[in-house]
Amino acid sequence: MKYTELTISQYDQFKALLESTDGVSHRSADGYEKIEAYLERNKGHSFAAFDGNELIGCALCGHDGRRGYLQHVMVKKEYREKGIGKKLVDLCLDTLENVGILKTHIDVFKTNDLANTYWSKREWILRDDINRYSFNKSTNSNI
């Protein structure tokens, strides 16, 4: 197993993993240009796991200067329960801590039972004191 910074050169493998992972959305905001901009803006915070040349897991990570955010934390089904997701998240959290960010959030669909179980077993706290609201200036609901 090899862990590296996630780069845009791995986009095709990232997209394939995204599209094959149950419970994870794939929207137009996950297109090549958007992911390229995200990785550039948050350089050094996102990570990939490889078995040989095959991308088998990844975690997108970024921050707004005060809070960290994880997105698309994914591990191929046949590689789960081996600590790969934990290692990816730990790498992300360490880079955030290095820039002074100690609190990180992740959004999980309420219907994604697998992910909700994963995060709740790992000391991540399900918030019931806030509501997330979204506003979309586009007519495309899949953005």
Z-matrix of the N, CA and C atoms (Angstrom, degrees):
N
C 1 1.456
C 2 1.521 1 108.26
N 3 1.321 2 115.21 1 133.46
C 4 1.459 3 120.84 2 178.80
C 5 1.532 4 107.91 3 -126.71
N 6 1.327 5 116.29 4 136.32
C 7 1.465 6 122.25 5 178.16
C 8 1.520 7 108.57 6 -114.71
N 9 1.326 8 115.92 7 131.25
C 10 1.455 9 121.29 8 179.92
C 11 1.526 10 109.03 9 -138.71
N 12 1.322 11 115.14 10 167.12
C 13 1.464 12 119.46 11 170.73
C 14 1.527 13 107.83 12 -64.32
N 15 1.325 14 116.80 13 136.69
C 16 1.461 15 121.50 14 175.85
C 17 1.526 16 108.21 15 -73.92
N 18 1.320 17 116.73 16 126.99
C 19 1.462 18 121.21 17 -179.70
C 20 1.528 19 109.83 18 -123.09
N 21 1.297 20 115.44 19 163.35
C 22 1.460 21 120.41 20 -178.29
C 23 1.528 22 111.12 21 -65.69
N 24 1.314 23 118.70 22 -22.27
C 25 1.469 24 120.39 23 177.48
C 26 1.534 25 111.37 24 -64.82
N 27 1.320 26 117.61 25 -16.30
C 28 1.462 27 122.59 26 178.98
C 29 1.530 28 111.81 27 -97.13
N 30 1.337 29 116.87 28 11.53
C 31 1.457 30 120.23 29 -172.78
C 32 1.526 31 113.74 30 -57.63
N 33 1.310 32 118.99 31 -44.37
C 34 1.466 33 120.27 32 -177.63
C 35 1.525 34 111.40 33 -59.82
N 36 1.327 35 116.95 34 -41.42
C 37 1.463 36 120.07 35 177.46
C 38 1.537 37 110.77 36 -69.29
N 39 1.342 38 116.42 37 -38.93
C 40 1.463 39 121.15 38 176.13
C 41 1.529 40 110.48 39 -58.64
N 42 1.330 41 115.95 40 -47.84
C 43 1.467 42 120.85 41 -179.01
C 44 1.527 43 110.79 42 -61.95
N 45 1.315 44 117.65 43 -42.67
C 46 1.466 45 121.00 44 179.04
C 47 1.528 46 110.81 45 -62.52
N 48 1.330 47 117.21 46 -41.57
C 49 1.466 48 120.49 47 177.86
C 50 1.524 49 110.13 48 -66.12
N 51 1.306 50 116.72 49 -42.19
C 52 1.461 51 122.12 50 178.42
C 53 1.525 52 111.11 51 -58.20
N 54 1.315 53 115.83 52 -46.89
C 55 1.463 54 120.67 53 -176.99
C 56 1.522 55 113.01 54 -71.49
N 57 1.330 56 117.36 55 -21.05
C 58 1.465 57 120.14 56 -177.95
C 59 1.528 58 113.66 57 -100.95
N 60 1.321 59 117.72 58 1.15
C 61 1.461 60 121.11 59 -178.05
C 62 1.523 61 110.20 60 -98.55
N 63 1.328 62 115.94 61 115.12
C 64 1.465 63 121.17 62 178.36
C 65 1.524 64 110.74 63 -60.93
N 66 1.328 65 115.22 64 141.15
C 67 1.455 66 121.16 65 175.00
C 68 1.513 67 115.19 66 85.98
N 69 1.327 68 117.63 67 -5.56
C 70 1.466 69 121.94 68 -179.36
C 71 1.525 70 108.26 69 -106.99
N 72 1.328 71 116.15 70 132.02
C 73 1.462 72 118.84 71 -179.16
C 74 1.518 73 110.75 72 -83.02
N 75 1.321 74 114.49 73 149.33
C 76 1.458 75 121.66 74 173.84
C 77 1.521 76 106.18 75 -124.42
N 78 1.301 77 115.62 76 108.25
C 79 1.455 78 120.99 77 -175.67
C 80 1.530 79 110.03 78 -118.31
N 81 1.311 80 115.22 79 174.05
C 82 1.463 81 118.83 80 179.32
C 83 1.531 82 110.92 81 -62.79
N 84 1.312 83 118.35 82 -23.78
C 85 1.465 84 122.31 83 176.55
C 86 1.526 85 111.77 84 -68.67
N 87 1.334 86 117.02 85 -7.84
C 88 1.462 87 121.58 86 177.67
C 89 1.525 88 111.60 87 -101.31
N 90 1.327 89 117.23 88 13.78
C 91 1.454 90 121.45 89 177.21
C 92 1.527 91 111.17 90 -68.92
N 93 1.305 92 115.47 91 166.16
C 94 1.464 93 122.48 92 -174.86
C 95 1.531 94 112.11 93 -51.63
N 96 1.333 95 117.70 94 -52.64
C 97 1.465 96 121.13 95 -175.26
C 98 1.526 97 111.74 96 -63.56
N 99 1.329 98 116.91 97 -38.83
C 100 1.469 99 120.62 98 -179.50
C 101 1.524 100 111.12 99 -68.79
N 102 1.326 101 116.83 100 -42.55
C 103 1.470 102 119.97 101 178.94
C 104 1.527 103 109.70 102 -68.12
N 105 1.328 104 116.77 103 -38.21
C 106 1.466 105 120.27 104 176.95
C 107 1.530 106 110.72 105 -59.47
N 108 1.325 107 116.81 106 -45.50
C 109 1.465 108 121.12 107 179.41
C 110 1.532 109 110.89 108 -65.34
N 111 1.327 110 116.98 109 -40.27
C 112 1.463 111 121.04 110 179.42
C 113 1.531 112 110.72 111 -62.48
N 114 1.330 113 116.37 112 -47.17
C 115 1.462 114 119.98 113 -179.21
C 116 1.526 115 111.21 114 -65.04
N 117 1.323 116 117.76 115 -36.84
C 118 1.462 117 120.82 116 178.38
C 119 1.533 118 110.68 117 -67.75
N 120 1.322 119 116.54 118 -43.31
C 121 1.471 120 121.85 119 -179.58
C 122 1.520 121 111.45 120 -65.85
N 123 1.312 122 116.24 121 -31.95
C 124 1.470 123 121.98 122 -176.21
C 125 1.531 124 110.49 123 -117.10
N 126 1.316 125 115.75 124 42.14
C 127 1.467 126 122.26 125 -174.48
C 128 1.532 127 111.38 126 -53.23
N 129 1.336 128 114.05 127 130.98
C 130 1.458 129 120.30 128 175.52
C 131 1.507 130 116.08 129 86.72
N 132 1.332 131 117.78 130 2.76
C 133 1.467 132 120.49 131 -176.77
C 134 1.527 133 114.41 132 -105.75
N 135 1.313 134 119.29 133 -17.11
C 136 1.468 135 122.47 134 -177.67
C 137 1.526 136 109.50 135 -103.58
N 138 1.341 137 115.35 136 146.55
C 139 1.461 138 119.50 137 -173.61
C 140 1.517 139 112.75 138 -134.27
N 141 1.339 140 114.34 139 155.87
C 142 1.459 141 122.71 140 178.94
C 143 1.521 142 108.88 141 -128.34
N 144 1.328 143 115.66 142 148.63
C 145 1.465 144 122.27 143 174.31
C 146 1.522 145 107.70 144 -114.89
N 147 1.315 146 116.32 145 133.94
C 148 1.460 147 122.05 146 -178.46
C 149 1.515 148 110.94 147 -124.57
N 150 1.312 149 114.70 148 141.12
C 151 1.457 150 122.81 149 166.39
C 152 1.524 151 104.13 150 -110.69
N 153 1.315 152 116.88 151 102.33
C 154 1.460 153 120.55 152 -169.94
C 155 1.517 154 108.66 153 66.60
N 156 1.328 155 117.18 154 -123.61
C 157 1.466 156 121.74 155 178.04
C 158 1.522 157 112.50 156 -99.10
N 159 1.327 158 117.50 157 3.92
C 160 1.463 159 121.77 158 -176.39
C 161 1.529 160 110.96 159 -93.40
N 162 1.330 161 115.84 160 123.46
C 163 1.463 162 121.07 161 173.85
C 164 1.516 163 107.98 162 -70.56
N 165 1.321 164 116.76 163 119.12
C 166 1.465 165 119.95 164 -177.77
C 167 1.530 166 112.13 165 -117.47
N 168 1.328 167 116.84 166 -3.90
C 169 1.456 168 120.52 167 177.08
C 170 1.505 169 110.87 168 -169.72
N 171 1.325 170 115.87 169 156.79
C 172 1.459 171 119.58 170 176.58
C 173 1.522 172 110.10 171 -160.91
N 174 1.318 173 114.26 172 164.07
C 175 1.462 174 121.77 173 175.20
C 176 1.521 175 107.73 174 -146.29
N 177 1.322 176 116.32 175 119.91
C 178 1.459 177 120.93 176 171.63
C 179 1.521 178 107.45 177 -82.83
N 180 1.312 179 116.54 178 137.43
C 181 1.460 180 120.47 179 -178.32
C 182 1.519 181 109.31 180 -144.72
N 183 1.311 182 115.22 181 140.44
C 184 1.452 183 120.84 182 177.01
C 185 1.513 184 110.28 183 -156.45
N 186 1.319 185 115.86 184 -176.40
C 187 1.467 186 119.87 185 179.36
C 188 1.517 187 110.15 186 -153.96
N 189 1.328 188 114.01 187 163.92
C 190 1.457 189 120.28 188 178.18
C 191 1.530 190 111.56 189 -109.97
N 192 1.328 191 116.23 190 12.04
C 193 1.458 192 120.80 191 -178.81
C 194 1.516 193 112.81 192 102.77
N 195 1.326 194 117.16 193 -20.30
C 196 1.467 195 119.98 194 178.25
C 197 1.516 196 113.80 195 -131.14
N 198 1.336 197 118.73 196 -27.59
C 199 1.463 198 123.26 197 178.45
C 200 1.514 199 109.63 198 -130.90
N 201 1.337 200 115.12 199 147.04
C 202 1.446 201 120.89 200 175.76
C 203 1.518 202 110.26 201 -94.86
N 204 1.321 203 115.65 202 156.95
C 205 1.460 204 121.76 203 -179.46
C 206 1.524 205 109.41 204 -138.53
N 207 1.312 206 115.64 205 129.58
C 208 1.455 207 121.85 206 173.08
C 209 1.521 208 108.18 207 -103.61
N 210 1.319 209 115.43 208 142.02
C 211 1.459 210 121.82 209 175.05
C 212 1.517 211 108.64 210 -142.37
N 213 1.299 212 115.41 211 151.05
C 214 1.465 213 121.67 212 174.67
C 215 1.536 214 112.28 213 48.84
N 216 1.316 215 115.27 214 52.57
C 217 1.459 216 119.90 215 170.93
C 218 1.527 217 105.68 216 -82.25
N 219 1.344 218 116.14 217 112.34
C 220 1.463 219 120.82 218 -171.69
C 221 1.521 220 110.10 219 -139.68
N 222 1.329 221 115.04 220 142.72
C 223 1.458 222 121.91 221 172.27
C 224 1.520 223 106.76 222 -135.41
N 225 1.338 224 115.95 223 133.28
C 226 1.464 225 119.98 224 177.65
C 227 1.522 226 109.62 225 -53.36
N 228 1.309 227 115.32 226 140.85
C 229 1.463 228 122.51 227 -174.20
C 230 1.530 229 113.08 228 -49.76
N 231 1.313 230 117.18 229 -46.40
C 232 1.469 231 120.45 230 -175.71
C 233 1.535 232 113.48 231 -72.30
N 234 1.339 233 117.78 232 -7.68
C 235 1.462 234 121.88 233 179.45
C 236 1.537 235 112.84 234 -107.89
N 237 1.305 236 117.31 235 2.08
C 238 1.464 237 120.13 236 -178.05
C 239 1.528 238 111.36 237 -72.03
N 240 1.327 239 115.08 238 162.33
C 241 1.473 240 123.42 239 -179.21
C 242 1.529 241 112.14 240 66.94
N 243 1.330 242 117.15 241 27.80
C 244 1.464 243 121.68 242 178.44
C 245 1.534 244 111.21 243 -121.63
N 246 1.339 245 117.25 244 7.61
C 247 1.457 246 120.83 245 178.84
C 248 1.520 247 114.56 246 85.51
N 249 1.318 248 117.58 247 5.42
C 250 1.469 249 120.90 248 -177.06
C 251 1.530 250 110.84 249 -68.41
N 252 1.318 251 117.10 250 -46.38
C 253 1.464 252 120.48 251 178.31
C 254 1.519 253 111.20 252 -60.32
N 255 1.314 254 116.77 253 -43.46
C 256 1.470 255 120.95 254 179.24
C 257 1.518 256 110.61 255 -61.32
N 258 1.324 257 117.15 256 -44.09
C 259 1.466 258 120.60 257 179.73
C 260 1.526 259 110.90 258 -62.80
N 261 1.328 260 117.22 259 -43.75
C 262 1.466 261 120.70 260 178.53
C 263 1.530 262 110.76 261 -60.32
N 264 1.330 263 116.27 262 -46.24
C 265 1.467 264 120.35 263 -179.86
C 266 1.526 265 110.55 264 -65.19
N 267 1.324 266 117.55 265 -42.24
C 268 1.472 267 120.20 266 178.80
C 269 1.526 268 111.10 267 -60.66
N 270 1.323 269 117.42 268 -41.25
C 271 1.465 270 120.35 269 176.98
C 272 1.531 271 110.92 270 -60.01
N 273 1.320 272 115.80 271 -44.60
C 274 1.474 273 120.48 272 178.30
C 275 1.526 274 111.24 273 -61.88
N 276 1.325 275 116.36 274 -49.21
C 277 1.465 276 120.28 275 -178.11
C 278 1.521 277 111.62 276 -62.52
N 279 1.328 278 117.19 277 -35.71
C 280 1.469 279 120.38 278 178.15
C 281 1.523 280 111.07 279 -64.84
N 282 1.344 281 117.96 280 -40.84
C 283 1.466 282 119.27 281 179.70
C 284 1.525 283 110.86 282 -67.98
N 285 1.332 284 115.75 283 -35.07
C 286 1.468 285 118.53 284 176.83
C 287 1.531 286 110.56 285 -66.59
N 288 1.326 287 116.40 286 -43.01
C 289 1.468 288 119.87 287 178.80
C 290 1.529 289 110.46 288 -60.67
N 291 1.328 290 116.73 289 -36.29
C 292 1.467 291 120.58 290 179.75
C 293 1.524 292 112.90 291 -63.05
N 294 1.338 293 117.80 292 -21.59
C 295 1.472 294 120.61 293 176.27
C 296 1.530 295 110.88 294 -106.85
N 297 1.329 296 116.71 295 15.61
C 298 1.460 297 121.27 296 172.94
C 299 1.514 298 115.84 297 87.78
N 300 1.330 299 118.30 298 13.36
C 301 1.462 300 121.27 299 -178.82
C 302 1.525 301 108.87 300 -104.09
N 303 1.328 302 115.56 301 118.34
C 304 1.461 303 120.95 302 -174.23
C 305 1.523 304 113.69 303 -110.64
N 306 1.316 305 117.92 304 -10.33
C 307 1.463 306 121.13 305 179.89
C 308 1.520 307 109.15 306 -118.16
N 309 1.324 308 115.60 307 130.65
C 310 1.457 309 121.37 308 -175.91
C 311 1.520 310 110.06 309 -132.05
N 312 1.323 311 116.34 310 145.59
C 313 1.456 312 123.07 311 179.69
C 314 1.522 313 110.77 312 -117.84
N 315 1.322 314 115.17 313 154.03
C 316 1.463 315 121.59 314 168.74
C 317 1.522 316 107.16 315 -140.47
N 318 1.320 317 116.80 316 137.94
C 319 1.459 318 121.92 317 174.72
C 320 1.523 319 108.42 318 -96.45
N 321 1.316 320 115.86 319 134.64
C 322 1.462 321 121.89 320 179.12
C 323 1.525 322 107.52 321 -131.40
N 324 1.324 323 116.70 322 131.46
C 325 1.456 324 119.23 323 176.14
C 326 1.523 325 109.95 324 -58.98
N 327 1.324 326 116.14 325 138.14
C 328 1.467 327 120.74 326 178.79
C 329 1.520 328 111.59 327 -57.78
N 330 1.315 329 117.10 328 -28.73
C 331 1.465 330 121.52 329 -177.48
C 332 1.529 331 113.28 330 -85.12
N 333 1.325 332 118.23 331 -3.90
C 334 1.464 333 121.79 332 -178.80
C 335 1.530 334 108.54 333 -90.41
N 336 1.323 335 115.77 334 80.44
C 337 1.459 336 121.22 335 -176.23
C 338 1.523 337 112.70 336 -59.05
N 339 1.319 338 117.35 337 -40.94
C 340 1.459 339 121.21 338 -178.78
C 341 1.529 340 111.00 339 -59.65
N 342 1.319 341 116.77 340 -48.86
C 343 1.463 342 120.85 341 -179.20
C 344 1.524 343 111.34 342 -68.62
N 345 1.326 344 117.49 343 -40.55
C 346 1.464 345 119.35 344 179.00
C 347 1.523 346 110.92 345 -61.90
N 348 1.308 347 117.48 346 -39.97
C 349 1.468 348 120.93 347 176.97
C 350 1.526 349 109.96 348 -65.65
N 351 1.326 350 116.61 349 -44.08
C 352 1.469 351 121.37 350 -179.63
C 353 1.530 352 111.02 351 -55.43
N 354 1.336 353 116.77 352 -53.38
C 355 1.464 354 120.11 353 -174.70
C 356 1.519 355 111.72 354 -68.88
N 357 1.310 356 118.52 355 -39.15
C 358 1.463 357 119.92 356 -178.70
C 359 1.526 358 112.09 357 -67.15
N 360 1.330 359 118.35 358 -27.50
C 361 1.467 360 121.89 359 177.85
C 362 1.523 361 112.48 360 -78.56
N 363 1.308 362 118.10 361 -8.02
C 364 1.457 363 121.87 362 -174.38
C 365 1.525 364 113.08 363 -116.50
N 366 1.293 365 116.57 364 31.53
C 367 1.463 366 124.12 365 174.55
C 368 1.525 367 114.41 366 67.73
N 369 1.328 368 117.96 367 13.77
C 370 1.447 369 120.37 368 171.58
C 371 1.523 370 107.03 369 -81.94
N 372 1.300 371 117.12 370 137.46
C 373 1.457 372 121.75 371 -172.54
C 374 1.523 373 110.29 372 -99.05
N 375 1.342 374 115.30 373 123.57
C 376 1.458 375 120.52 374 174.26
C 377 1.522 376 107.77 375 -73.01
N 378 1.302 377 116.36 376 120.42
C 379 1.463 378 121.69 377 -177.14
C 380 1.522 379 109.92 378 -82.07
N 381 1.316 380 116.34 379 134.66
C 382 1.458 381 120.37 380 172.87
C 383 1.527 382 110.29 381 -124.31
N 384 1.341 383 115.45 382 9.47
C 385 1.462 384 120.28 383 -178.19
C 386 1.528 385 113.30 384 -102.26
N 387 1.334 386 116.69 385 -2.16
C 388 1.465 387 119.54 386 178.83
C 389 1.523 388 109.61 387 -135.13
N 390 1.298 389 115.63 388 156.66
C 391 1.458 390 122.77 389 171.41
C 392 1.514 391 107.27 390 -117.63
N 393 1.308 392 117.05 391 141.75
C 394 1.455 393 121.13 392 175.82
C 395 1.522 394 107.40 393 -97.79
N 396 1.314 395 116.61 394 126.25
C 397 1.447 396 123.10 395 175.05
C 398 1.517 397 108.35 396 -113.31
N 399 1.305 398 116.67 397 143.86
C 400 1.458 399 121.47 398 177.97
C 401 1.519 400 109.15 399 -124.52
N 402 1.320 401 115.33 400 147.45
C 403 1.462 402 121.31 401 175.45
C 404 1.518 403 107.49 402 -128.03
N 405 1.299 404 116.69 403 133.20
C 406 1.459 405 122.04 404 -176.48
C 407 1.527 406 108.60 405 -121.39
N 408 1.314 407 117.93 406 112.67
C 409 1.460 408 121.53 407 178.16
C 410 1.522 409 112.12 408 -79.10
N 411 1.319 410 117.17 409 -3.54
C 412 1.456 411 122.02 410 179.82
C 413 1.520 412 110.41 411 -98.81
N 414 1.328 413 116.06 412 155.58
C 415 1.470 414 119.58 413 173.09
C 416 1.539 415 110.46 414 -82.35
N 417 1.336 416 116.36 415 -7.22
C 418 1.463 417 121.96 416 178.04
C 419 1.523 418 108.92 417 -85.46
N 420 1.311 419 117.59 418 110.63
C 421 1.466 420 121.28 419 -179.43
C 422 1.520 421 112.24 420 -74.53
N 423 1.324 422 117.36 421 -10.68
C 424 1.461 423 121.99 422 -178.59
C 425 1.522 424 111.66 423 -100.45
N 426 1.308 425 116.94 424 36.15
C 427 1.469 426 120.70 425 -177.80
C 428 1.517 427 110.87 426 -99.35
